[in-house]
């Protein structure tokens, strides 16, 4: 899990600015999507979504995954992306809304626990880095089942079911940072950390009667020299935002000092400056088939 708040900060988080941040909250999600893009397109291709099919993107964020999904199903297909907050919907429309005809890709307000669509409206649902934020997991999955046609699929994508590696050569420090992140998400996750919630996705799917589930994990690997999107994501979202002041009180003074030496953008010993830098980042995809 660690670094869970890269995704949306909260399932209900809108486009407001967080304290200490000079940018909209969805900007870190855009960074994550651009970091993931090469593998994201491969993941979507591997799913083999039916050409011309109709799909729903639950918790569509800034809309990039919705765009890639719509491109994958082709001209005859249609993807609807929903977000509970109007600011996120507007962000998605602004970022990618004009890239495809609205008959192929549309964004609107909607919540995963009460989807504003008729029963059996879609051939598949995509839910990326969102389900672990929804405390009412079973209610959401039952809604997914309601709006997907028999024989269709529910696809849950979760980044960092396995822990990522962002500090090569410093495994003890990174593990302690990961544990601090786990503690930080307990309250928002209803007493269960985001990593625990991610790792019980398969059990949640089985609990609503979905036994036919394929599970596949992809590893994103990056190494120096980093591309602009990779450097921006790791420095701005992981190091500065996720591992920033929000974790200070959960780390010892010595760990905080070491973290600052390795991660602060202005540090002469910033680890991203190393010619030997590399990172490994996992994405796990759970694809459940609806009984026909």
C-alpha positions in Angstrom: 0.0 0.0 0.0 2.1 2.7 1.4 1.5 6.1 -0.1 -2.3 5.5 -0.2 -3.3 9.1 -0.3 -1.8 9.6 -3.7 -5.1 8.4 -5.1 -7.7 10.7 -3.9 -7.1 11.5 -0.3 -10.7 10.4 0.4 -13.4 8.8 -1.6 -15.4 11.9 -1.1 -12.6 14.4 -1.6 -13.4 17.1 -4.1 -11.3 19.6 -5.9 -10.6 21.7 -2.9 -7.1 22.6 -1.8 -5.7 20.9 1.3 -3.8 22.8 4.0 -0.2 23.3 3.0 -1.0 22.6 -0.7 -1.0 25.3 -3.4 -2.7 23.1 -6.0 -6.0 21.2 -6.4 -6.2 17.9 -4.6 -6.8 16.0 -7.8 -3.4 17.0 -9.2 -1.6 14.2 -7.4 -4.1 11.7 -9.0 -3.2 13.1 -12.4 0.5 12.6 -11.6 -0.1 9.0 -10.6 -2.1 8.3 -13.8 0.7 9.7 -16.0 3.3 7.7 -14.1 1.3 4.6 -14.7 0.3 5.3 -18.3 2.6 2.9 -20.2 1.5 -0.1 -18.1 -2.1 1.2 -17.8 -2.6 0.9 -21.5 -1.1 -2.6 -21.4 -3.4 -3.6 -18.5 -6.4 -2.3 -20.5 -5.3 -4.1 -23.6 -4.8 -7.4 -21.7 -8.4 -7.2 -20.5 -9.7 -7.6 -24.0 -12.8 -5.5 -23.5 -15.4 -6.2 -26.3 -15.1 -3.7 -29.1 -18.2 -1.4 -29.1 -19.0 -2.3 -25.5 -20.5 0.0 -22.9 -18.6 0.5 -19.6 -18.7 2.4 -16.4 -15.7 3.9 -14.7 -16.5 4.2 -11.0 -14.5 7.0 -9.3 -13.1 8.2 -12.6 -10.9 10.9 -11.0 -9.3 13.2 -13.6 -10.6 11.0 -16.5 -7.4 9.7 -18.0 -8.3 6.0 -17.4 -11.8 6.7 -18.7 -10.1 8.0 -21.9 -7.9 5.0 -22.3 -10.8 2.6 -21.7 -12.9 4.5 -24.3 -10.1 4.3 -26.8 -9.8 0.6 -26.1 -13.5 -0.2 -26.9 -13.4 1.8 -30.1 -15.8 4.1 -32.1 -18.9 2.1 -31.3 -18.2 1.9 -27.6 -19.3 4.2 -24.8 -17.7 4.9 -21.3 -19.4 6.8 -18.5 -17.2 8.1 -15.7 -18.7 9.0 -12.4 -17.4 10.9 -9.4 -19.3 12.0 -6.2 -17.9 15.6 -6.3 -18.7 18.1 -9.0 -15.2 19.5 -8.9 -13.7 16.2 -9.9 -16.2 15.8 -12.7 -15.3 19.3 -14.0 -11.6 18.4 -13.7 -12.1 15.3 -15.8 -14.1 17.2 -18.4 -11.5 19.9 -18.6 -8.5 17.5 -18.9 -9.9 14.9 -21.3 -13.5 15.8 -22.1 -12.7 17.2 -25.5 -10.5 14.3 -26.6 -13.4 12.1 -27.7 -17.0 12.6 -28.8 -19.4 12.7 -25.8 -21.1 9.6 -27.3 -17.9 7.7 -26.6 -16.9 9.3 -23.3 -19.0 11.2 -20.7 -18.5 12.3 -17.1 -21.2 12.9 -14.5 -21.7 13.1 -10.8 -22.4 9.7 -9.1 -21.5 7.6 -6.1 -20.3 4.0 -6.3 -22.7 3.0 -3.5 -25.7 4.4 -5.3 -25.1 4.4 -9.1 -27.5 6.6 -11.0 -27.9 4.1 -13.8 -30.6 1.5 -14.6 -30.0 -2.2 -14.0 -28.0 -4.1 -16.5 -26.8 -0.9 -18.3 -23.2 -1.9 -18.8 -21.1 -4.8 -20.1 -18.3 -4.0 -17.7 -17.3 -1.8 -14.7 -13.8 -0.5 -14.1 -13.1 0.7 -10.5 -9.5 1.9 -10.2 -7.8 2.8 -6.9 -11.2 3.6 -5.4 -12.8 0.5 -3.7 -10.4 0.6 -0.7 -11.7 4.1 0.0 -15.4 2.9 0.1 -16.1 1.7 3.6 -19.4 0.3 2.5 -17.6 -2.1 0.2 -20.3 -4.7 0.0 -23.0 -2.1 -0.8 -20.8 -0.8 -3.6 -20.1 -4.2 -5.1 -23.9 -5.0 -5.0 -24.5 -1.9 -7.0 -21.8 -3.0 -9.5 -23.6 -6.3 -9.8 -26.9 -4.5 -10.3 -25.8 -2.4 -13.3 -23.6 -5.0 -15.1 -25.3 -7.4 -17.5 -25.0 -11.2 -17.0 -21.8 -12.4 -18.6 -20.1 -9.1 -18.1 -17.2 -8.2 -15.9 -16.4 -6.2 -12.8 -12.7 -5.0 -12.8 -11.1 -3.7 -9.7 -7.6 -2.2 -10.0 -5.6 -1.5 -6.9 -2.1 0.0 -6.9 0.2 -1.2 -4.2 -1.6 -4.3 -2.8 2.1 -5.3 -2.5 4.4 -2.6 -1.1 6.3 -0.4 -3.6 10.0 0.3 -3.5 10.9 3.9 -3.7 14.0 4.1 -1.4 16.4 1.4 -2.8 19.2 0.7 -0.3 17.1 1.9 2.7 14.7 -1.0 3.4 14.3 -0.4 7.1 13.5 3.2 6.8 11.1 2.6 4.0 9.3 -0.1 5.9 8.9 2.2 8.9 7.4 4.9 6.5 5.0 2.3 5.1 3.9 1.3 8.7 3.3 5.0 9.4 1.1 5.2 6.3 -0.8 2.2 7.4 -1.5 3.8 10.8 -2.5 7.0 9.1 -5.3 5.4 7.1 -6.9 3.4 9.9 -9.5 6.1 10.7 -10.5 6.8 7.1 -10.7 3.1 6.4 -13.2 2.4 9.2 -10.7 0.8 11.5 -9.0 -1.1 8.7 -6.0 0.3 6.9 -6.1 0.9 3.1 -3.5 -1.8 2.6 -5.7 -4.3 4.5 -8.7 -3.2 2.5 -6.8 -3.6 -0.8 -5.6 -7.1 0.2 -9.1 -8.3 1.0 -10.5 -7.3 -2.4 -10.7 -10.9 -3.5 -12.6 -11.9 -0.3 -15.0 -8.9 -0.8 -15.8 -10.1 -4.3 -16.4 -13.6 -3.1 -18.6 -12.3 -0.3 -21.1 -11.0 -2.9 -21.1 -14.2 -4.9 -18.3 -13.6 -7.4 -16.3 -16.7 -7.4 -14.9 -16.5 -11.0 -12.1 -13.9 -10.4 -8.8 -13.6 -12.3 -6.0 -11.9 -10.4 -2.9 -10.5 -12.0 -0.2 -8.2 -10.8 1.9 -5.9 -13.0 5.2 -4.4 -11.9 6.1 -0.9 -13.0 9.9 -0.5 -13.0 11.7 2.9 -13.5 15.3 3.7 -13.2 17.6 6.7 -13.6 17.6 8.8 -15.6 13.9 9.3 -14.8 11.5 10.8 -17.3 9.7 13.9 -16.4 6.4 12.2 -15.5 8.2 9.7 -13.3 10.3 12.2 -11.5 7.3 14.5 -10.9 5.2 11.7 -9.4 7.9 10.3 -7.1 9.1 13.7 -5.9 5.9 15.7 -5.7 3.3 13.1 -4.8 5.2 10.3 -3.0 8.0 12.2 -1.3 6.6 15.7 -0.7 2.9 15.0 -0.3 2.5 11.5 1.0 5.6 11.3 3.0 5.5 15.0 4.0 4.4 16.7 7.2 1.4 14.3 7.6 3.8 11.6 8.6 6.2 13.6 10.8 4.4 12.8 14.1 4.3 9.1 13.2 8.1 8.8 12.7 10.9 9.1 15.2 13.0 12.3 14.9 15.9 10.3 13.5 13.7 8.6 10.8 12.3 12.0 9.9 15.8 13.5 9.6 16.9 10.6 7.3 13.7 10.8 5.3 14.3 14.5 4.8 17.9 13.9 3.6 16.7 11.4 1.0 13.4 12.9 -0.1 13.3 16.6 0.3 13.4 18.3 -3.1 16.2 20.7 -2.1 18.4 18.2 -0.4 21.8 17.7 -2.0 21.5 14.0 -1.1 18.1 13.6 -2.6 17.9 9.9 -3.7 16.5 10.8 -7.1 19.8 12.4 -8.0 21.6 9.0 -7.8 22.6 7.5 -11.2 21.7 4.1 -9.7 18.2 5.1 -8.6 15.4 2.7 -9.4 11.9 2.0 -8.1 9.4 -0.9 -8.4 5.7 -0.2 -8.1 2.9 -2.9 -8.3 -0.6 -2.8 -9.7 -3.0 -5.7 -9.1 -6.1 -6.2 -11.2 -9.0 -8.3 -10.0 -11.4 -9.2 -12.9 -14.6 -10.9 -11.9 -17.0 -12.5 -14.4 -20.7 -12.1 -13.8 -22.6 -15.5 -14.1 -24.6 -15.5 -17.4 
